[in-house]
């Protein structure tokens, strides 16, 4: 059976639809369908069946997915051992990371790795933690930076190990002239009547902040649903909104804003994940050691 087609089947088992699988693999839906059809010919049995607008795996398809996962693990272990025998750190290493951690820890990590291992090429892809885990499990990336805010992580971490990197603390981000800007700390409920700007409101982080507000007894009034922190902080700086932001993004003063600690304190844990059996792959081992070293010097307390 063709290995690339097995990878398509693995991704289909996780995504659930041809369209989502195509997006994940950067293919067209028709190409995904053709790959599955060819795999069914090779297997001599139907692997999927239509259900509504989607597809589900047949018992044969589910069984083949389990075999494919085992095959991929063995192949990765073989690649790791061959790399160890070569005793050379080279080639391409693909890393998924979300912005708030990527922008503070990955540049120094990559700079030092480039100095030490000039033949190692690291390709960084910006992904939310859940997407990064999915990409890791489908062999589209080799390591992923994740946090503990996304629901379902326990389920998604099958076949994956992770190492803690740092703890991040969330802060209220207010306009400098806001009536609460001089407080030593505030609660989320103090901001119930404010207009809010939230970074990546469709992401796990944005949903986490929304749920925090709901747990405090109110639904935040959004006047800016932003795709990035730059826009959210600009809305705050001009006095249009308030927000909650990760301490990792607040270690430098943002003109026009004031950071205030939340009470009770809100934390998130950040880790680096990799596939089981690949810890000793030379390139992955070098990356893990360097990002752990760089993470040790992170400052997660905000500058007010």
Residue, then its C-alpha position, 0 to 999 in steps of 0.5 A: x500500500x502506498x504510504x502517502x495514501x495511508x497518510x491521507x486516510x489518517x488525516x481523513x480519520x481525524x478531520x471527518x470530511x474530504x474538504x477538511x482533509x484537503x485543507x489540512x493536506x493542502x490538496x483539492x477535495x477531488x485529489x483526496x477522494x482519488x487517493x482514498x479510492x486508490x487505497x481502497x483498490x490496493x486494500x481490496x475493500x471499502x474503507x469509507x462510506x458516505x453519511x449525509x454530506x460527510x464520510x465515515x470509516x468502515x470497520x475495515x477503514x478503522x482497522x487500517x487506520x490503526x495499522x497505519x498509525x503503528x506503521x508511521x511510528x515504526x518508520x519515525x523510529x527507524x528515521x531517528x535511528x538512522x539519523x543517530x547513526x549518521x551523527x549529523x544534525x541536518x535536514x528540515x525540522x518543521x515546527x508549529x507554534x502560536x503567536x504569543x509564545x512563538x514571537x518570544x522564544x522561537x527567534x532566539x532558539x532558531x538563531x542559536x540552532x542556525x549557529x550550531x547546526x548550519x545544515x539544519x533548516x527549521x521551518x516555522x508554521x503559525x498554528x493554534x495549539x489544537x491545529x498544531x497538535x493535529x499537524x503533529x499527529x498527522x506528520x505534517x510537523x515534527x514539533x508543536x508548541x501548545x498550551x493547556x487552554x484548548x479543550x480536548x487536548x487529552x484526546x488529541x495527545x494520543x501518540x504524543x509526548x510533551x515537555x513543559x516550557x513555561x507558565x504564562x499569566x494573563x493580565x487586563x489591558x486597559x487604556x492609560x486614562x481608564x478609571x481602573x488603570x491605577x488599581x493594583x489588581x482588578x477582577x474580570x467582573x470589574x470590566x462587565x460594562x466595558x467594550x472589549x477587543x479580543x485577539x483571535x476570538x475564534x481560537x481556543x484562547x479567545x474562547x477561554x477568555x470569553x468563558x472566563x467572563x461568563x464564569x464571572x457572570x457576564x457576556x463581554x460586549x465585543x466591539x473588535x474581534x481581532x485576528x491578532x494582538x496588534x489590532x486588539x492592543x491598538x483598540x485599547x491604546x486609543x481608548x476604544x476597548x479593554x482586553x485581556x492579554x498574555x503576559x508573554x506579549x506584555x513584557x515591553x511597554x505598549x504606548x497608551x496602555x496599562x496592564x493590571x493583574x487579574x484577581x484571581x490570577x489566571x495562568x496557562x501552561x505552555x509546552x513543546x510536543x513531539x511524537x512518541x519515539x522521536x525524543x532521541x532523533x538528533x534534530x528534535x533532541x537539539x531543538x528541544x534542548x535549545x528551546x528549553x534553554x531559551x524558555x528558562x529566561x522568559x519573563x512572563x510578568x507584564x510591564x505596566 
